Amino acid sequence: MSNALALTVAVPLSQEQAWSAIIDWQGQSNWMLQTKVWVDGEKTSGVGTKIAAFTGPLHRYYPRFKRFGLLDLMEVTAWNPPLRCDVIHYGSILKGSGTFEVEAIDDSHSLFHWSEEIEASRALFLLVRPFILIGVKISLARFVRQQE
């Protein structure tokens, strides 16, 4: 059985505009729930880009309060603008893969497909799954509202 998660939201932007907003790594800090995101290196786009995201109640004060959250380390493994970006999660706690896909509906609307495959025991995955889904649903709703 797979430890997969997937959500889709409609975005009031063209495919290219949605792609640009989604892959604004640092800008994700504005819509990802309780998360500070940054590029970890000189490369800012394409395969090999390294991204870090700290999620927790005191995310704005990372690294001072790093004990109160989760540091997610990612590296872009596939890059096909404005369609798809794949990452691998390689942190000490969170491991797996993730995908952002942007599907055009028309010239001014698109679908943002978010998916993750989490490497964890099935019991742990089933325990954390509802919390991850709630957090991502809130984050994606915030992303859409930010674009309106």
Secondary structure, DSSP 4 states (H G I P E B T S, - for coil): ---EEEEEEEESS-HHHHHHHHT-TGGGGGTSTTEEEEE-SS--SSTT-EEEEEESTTGGGTTTTGGGSEEEEEEEEEEETTTEEEEEEESSS-EEEEEEEEEEEETTEEEEEEEEEE-S-HHHHHHHHHHHHHHHHHHHHHHHHHH-
